[in-house]
């Protein structure tokens, strides 16, 4: 795998090459014309369309819940299907100590949210009572909750806002939480789980398959949960210094890496909001809209040989795709552009989504471009990718389709990219398409022939 992070190579490189070392012009003049190095610069307009991916991976580090509506980008709804892990090997005090249940509480922790701090959201918690989630299956975000839960067992619901348990102005650096206390029916059920349920995760999940959590109204907030856990509080009595002493304790059933947490994302009106103008394209995460761009490989190669001659070899010195955002819309003040875009061959997309990995092939190039807030643009360096394709035998009509995918990166201690996956948090930007009259999406190439 080779990941290239986009670097801007200005056209001034061409001028430097042309103007370099004027004092040696005599030496250049006595060279045969066919031995001279020819330097050229070209611009190609790129065909671009909106592409609607079916899904991204349902496995995510952040558990996102809620719904957000944008007049420009439509609705995004996120739901959760989560399993809980038992404290394997746990044993309650013996009956002589009179263990007694006190409460059963679901706690969902978050530091950040997206959207409105004050808009209410109704969260509904259902028991998964149909098909079990398999630990070893790679799920996609277009999974159907009805395959796992028929919504007949409503364990609880509550109204929440994103500033629960805070005071004053919302602070994104403070951990916040949503708590739900279950009724006595659920309390007694969990307190009286059979001993076998604590033998392993598998035994527990045979007893309790998990939770389906969704929002029933409110379309202005998405919660970014970093931790979810179910807590069973109880007490028992021991004799201390000749007197009965009450000991209060609890056990936790966390949604952790030992079991599965799945995010369902869907954009039910996505096809209706991106058809107004062919002069623009849209980028929206999570898994909403990607631009699909088509590189005219045959035309590029033909143009290169027209300028340098059919019998010459060529080098691509710089090749960048210019992706420019249009002005921000005041109505979408919440929506920030994705920080990173991944330019990836459309043929490799399914593998990337299914595994959250770039295909491990020696000829695969993944190109990452970072958003520039000053120029409101992405510059995608495809030098290596373009060179590899142009040096193959291709016909004059050959093209290469790339998807521009919003992604999030994990950096290693050496500041290199150690992990890359589709962006699950909501972000969006409108860009100029290849048909934009003011400034069309384009590929700029600097090359030489010798």
Beta strands, then each sheet from edge to edge (+ up, - down):
strand 1: 2-5
strand 2: 38-45
strand 3: 47-51
strand 4: 63-70
strand 5: 74-82
strand 6: 100-115
strand 7: 121-127
strand 8: 154-160
strand 9: 176-181
strand 10: 211-215
strand 11: 220-240
strand 12: 243-254
strand 13: 261-266
strand 14: 280-285
strand 15: 290-295
strand 16: 314-324
strand 17: 340-345
strand 18: 365-370
strand 19: 377-381
strand 20: 400-411
strand 21: 417-422
strand 22: 427-432
strand 23: 442-449
sheet 1: 1+ 18+ 17- 20+ 15- 3+
sheet 2: 1+ 18+ 17- 20+ 21-
sheet 3: 2+ 23- 16+ 19-
sheet 4: 8+ 7- 10+ 5- 4+ 11- 6+ 9-
sheet 5: 8+ 7- 10+ 5- 4+ 11- 12+
sheet 6: 8+ 7- 10+ 5- 13+
sheet 7: 14+ 22-
end
